[in-house]
């Protein structure tokens, strides 16, 4: 979003960018890809940019962070109340749209067209963050029905994701490939249910999701081929996260959330493994921070490399995807 103080600009047209740009479809769902001129609708499975718009995680993630934006608007004494009110209505519309889809489909499908609610691809747990959203919405707006749906979806994801050990459904470039982002979304989901209900079973499931999440971390230093870019730069793999089972790249932190939920897991359980995991990512992130004198192609000092090639899928083993990515550390 563009912060409300830009309200007088032509781009914002006196409101939050998300509300006035077409990012939110009439259905209440949010699109996920903006090409600088328009939000891209979902037109098929094989156009990667279009399919990003239809990914299940787009609307829950937008609403989750949108709650924090709403709080910032409410707390800012200079923000027009009408602007905050309109943003809150936008969030309510999105939450209700997600509830409508869940009650019709019994899940948040992997791909769903934001403009038509057409289900393009079923399955996956990429929309697990909706449980966190429903729990927060129930607290804010006194809606017990949201908790009921959160509990129901939590049971489904426990059967299909936790017990199978196969969390998948968030990265749009990897159809049906297991990924660490879905495992992270499951942690958030069950922690939210635990806070909302006090049920120990939800904390236990959050720990189970955390164990799956932890399994994506590289725990050894891979020996990269002599002469490769990673070897020349003295880069180590320990502490990176495998993105997914398709490309097996090592990324410097969870994408694209801070994973502060691991601190919550530590505080709830007293298990220091979660804090140690965060410390490992910090070291991994520093490894992939471009510094003076390093050969990272066109990247400049201060950039963070997208990922390390720990297989020959995206590039040669020991190379790096030359793209600057604003990973959350």
Secondary structure, DSSP 8 states (H G I E B T S, - for coil): ---GGGTTSTTTTTS-HHHHTT-B-TTS-B---B-SS-B-----SS-HHHHHHHBTHHHHHHHHHHHHHHHHHHH-TTS-HHHHHHHHHHHHHHHHHHHHHHHHHSS--SEE-TTT--EEE---SGGGHHHHHHHHHHHHHT-HHHHHHHHHHHHHHIIIIITTT--B---TTSTT-BBHHHHHHHHHHHHHHHHHH--HHHHHHHHHHHHHHHTTB--S-----TTSHHHHTT---TT-EE-BTTT-EEESSSSSS--THHHHHHHHH--THHHHHHHHHHHHHHHTB--TT---TT--TT-BEEEEESSSSSSSTT-EEEEE-----
